[in-house]
Amino acid sequence: MKKAFPKWTLYLGLILLYVLHNDLWLWNDSTLVFGLPAGLAYHFGFSIVTAVLMLLLVTYAWPKHLEVEEEGGREQ
């Protein structure tokens, strides 16, 4: 499989999302965005970005040793 992203960029994305999760700058903002309060609209977009990052992490940064099946595993 071709590597599209270096692992460090994905990990940097995790750190960035961790910092951006608490949107202190929108707590007192009563502006409506698409009919939603600004903070709720922000977290809606934040959730979409987080889901995409998790997809990229599972696709490109998943540890390969977790996919190796043990010999003599469970017999069914």
C-alpha positions in Angstrom: 0.0 0.0 0.0 1.3 3.4 -0.9 1.8 5.8 1.9 -0.1 9.0 1.3 0.7 10.7 4.6 3.7 10.6 6.9 2.6 9.4 10.3 3.9 12.5 12.0 1.5 14.7 10.0 -1.4 12.6 11.2 -0.2 12.8 14.8 0.2 16.5 14.5 -3.4 16.6 13.3 -4.4 14.8 16.5 -2.6 17.4 18.6 -4.2 20.3 16.6 -7.7 18.8 17.1 -7.0 18.4 20.8 -6.2 22.1 21.1 -9.1 23.2 18.9 -11.7 21.0 20.7 -12.5 23.6 23.4 -13.7 26.6 21.5 -13.4 29.2 24.2 -13.8 31.9 21.6 -17.4 30.9 20.8 -18.9 30.5 24.2 -20.5 33.9 24.3 -21.2 34.2 20.6 -24.9 34.3 19.8 -24.4 34.4 16.0 -26.5 31.9 14.0 -24.7 29.8 11.3 -27.0 27.9 9.0 -29.7 28.3 11.7 -27.5 26.9 14.5 -25.6 28.7 17.2 -22.0 29.3 16.3 -20.6 26.9 18.9 -22.9 24.1 17.7 -22.1 24.7 14.1 -18.4 24.7 15.0 -18.6 21.3 16.7 -20.6 19.9 13.8 -17.7 20.8 11.5 -15.2 19.7 14.1 -16.9 16.3 14.3 -16.6 15.8 10.5 -12.9 16.8 10.5 -12.3 14.4 13.4 -14.0 11.5 11.6 -11.9 12.1 8.5 -8.7 12.2 10.6 -9.6 9.0 12.3 -10.2 7.4 8.9 -6.8 8.5 7.8 -5.2 7.3 11.0 -6.8 3.8 10.7 -5.8 3.6 7.0 -2.2 4.9 7.2 -1.0 4.7 10.8 -2.5 1.5 12.1 0.1 -0.8 13.7 0.7 -3.7 11.3 1.5 -6.2 14.1 -2.1 -6.0 15.3 -3.3 -7.5 12.0 -1.1 -10.6 12.2 -3.1 -13.7 13.2 -1.4 -16.0 15.7 -0.7 -19.6 14.6 -2.8 -22.2 16.3 -5.5 -19.7 17.1 -9.0 -20.6 18.2 -10.6 -23.5 16.6 -14.3 -23.2 15.8 
